[in-house]
């Protein structure tokens, strides 16, 4: 991975991760009648629990990643087994026209 890729990955991680550090909830304890007990407090919520949807999304994303890697790997292996010509210089020379010889000029055939 290039340096640019790592920088973009780090930036995206920070952009996605910071909002989760800033989740704050105001909590007030009340009686069943609705009377306030004590004063309100502000709590910061940090959760690492995954629900069912989170687990399903993670598994599907992992399968898609594995499939993409498999496809790329097989294409790369096929390319190594069957190299294509790189240009007109690597192609075979054209066949001579009918009646022409492939011997250099000035040589005699025995």
N, C-alpha and C positions, 0 to 999 in steps of 0.2 A: 504494500500500500504506500502511496506517495505521501510526502510531507503534507501536501495540500489536503489529501484525504483525511489524514489524522487530525489536522486542524479543524476541518469541517465536522468531523465526527465529534470532537471535543466540544465545539461550539453548540452543536445540536443537542448534545447530552446536557449541557448547562441550561440551554433554553427550555428543554422539556423538564428538567429536574427541579429548577428553582421554584416554580409555582407550588410544587408539592411541599416545599419547606415553609411556605408562607400561609398554609391553611390554619386559620385561627377561628375559634368558636367561643361565643359568649355564653356562659352557663349560669343559670339562676335556679336555685332550689326553691320549689314552691310546695305548699301544703295542698291536700286534695281540694280545699276550698279556694285555692288560688292566691293565698297570702304568701308573700315573699319571706323566705328564711335567710337571713344573712345578706351579704352583698353579692353582686354578680362578679364572676371571675372570667378571665379570658384564658382559654386553653389552646395550646398548639397540638394539632393532631398529626401523628406520624404513624402510618399504617403500612405494613409490608404484606398484608394478607391479600391473596388473590381469590376472587370469586370464580364461579363456574365459567362465566364468560371470559374472564382473563386467562384462565387455563386453556380454554378452547382456542382463543386467538393465538396464544403462544404456541400451542401444538401445531395449528394450521400454518403459522408463519415458519416454524421449523421445518415442516414438510415441504413447503414451497422453496425454502432455501436449499434443502437437500436435493430436490428435483432440479433446481437451476444449476447447482454444482455438478450433478450427474450429466445433464445435457451438455454443459460446457466441456466437461472432461471427455465425454465420448466424441464430441466434435473435434477437440484438439487431437485425440488419438487417431481419429480417421484421417486428419490432415497430415499426420506424420507418416502414416502407412501409404498414402497415395499423394505424393507431392505433385503439385501442378507446375507446369513450366512457368518460369518467372518473366518471360518476355520473348520477343522474336529472336533474340540471340541464342536462346537455349533450345529452340525448336530444331528438329532435324532439317538438313538442307533439302531443298526441293529436288524431286526426281528429274533427271535429264530428259529432254524431249526424245521421241522415238528416233532411232538411228544414230544418236549422239553417243559418244564414248565418255567414260568418266576418267580416262587416262589423261595425264598432263600433256600439254603440247610438246612436241619434239621427242616423245618417247615412242619406241616401236614395240609392237606386240610380237612375240615369237610364236 
